Amino acid sequence: MSSKLQSLEKLQDTIADTFALYSAADGEQFAKGYRKYPKVWRLVTTSDMALEKALLSYFKKLAKTVATGINWQQYEQRVDKVKQASVLDFIQVNWTDQSLLVKVLLVKALKDAIEGGGSFVELETAINIGWTADNKYAQTFLQKYAVKLSGNLNKSTIELVKSSLDMSISLGESQSEATSRLINVIANPRRAATIAHTETVRAFAGGSMSVAAQVGVDRKRWDSTIGACPICAPLDGMTVALDKPFTTGIFSEPAHPNCRCLTKFLMPESGKPAEYDPDEVAKMVIDQY
Ligand SMILES: [Zn+2]
């Protein structure tokens, strides 16, 4: 390996460690296993950081789009007559377009996490299937996942916009007061960080579950992070069949927003590889939320 590449990787590792340290304040810290292989660790943290950055910049732009899309004349009328039709009626925003924009940024940012999840299983089982984010199972998972997640994010953004405007109307706020309330609600760095941390872990699980099925894993074991929350702590060490849920009804990490636990995988004791459908197993990761 060239010394240039080595020093670049060293720099990436320093950035990854620093990021992991400060972002642990948002919730759980990463379970130890994520750091076990430098390649996996780089991929996971790269996704997490990229998604947080992309979401925040998207939310900032969206805040402006929403603020300029409001018919303020209608808003003023509504301030006088509280509780008429939905406030969304006087906002000109194409939410379908917004959903597409989110989908594109999710696909771009979460590729590394999916690759990292699959690589983790390859390294753990010492079975290399040449997994990358371009693998057909990775692509199927990523597309389905990005569609569902962008739809869900869009829905919760619309709810936030609605409740912000409802609040402004009931308080009789001026246009500038209502605008700054909206901008604070939409361009929220905490929300961007939580989504990034949670969805990076989910994308990682999509990759790991898919590769686990492809290499013939038959069981999975929950690995809670140090200082895990009351939801995750009781799951620590629990082992179930690959296609079965843990006792709390979930199939894989994340168990809650900001969860950074990890699923580990076990090959059949008989030595005969198990046969699970990778698409079905990866789909469980998305269906459970
Ligand atoms: Zn957890």
Residues whose N, C-alpha, C, O or C-beta is under 5 A from the ligand:
A	BS01	ZN	C232 A255 C259 R260 C261
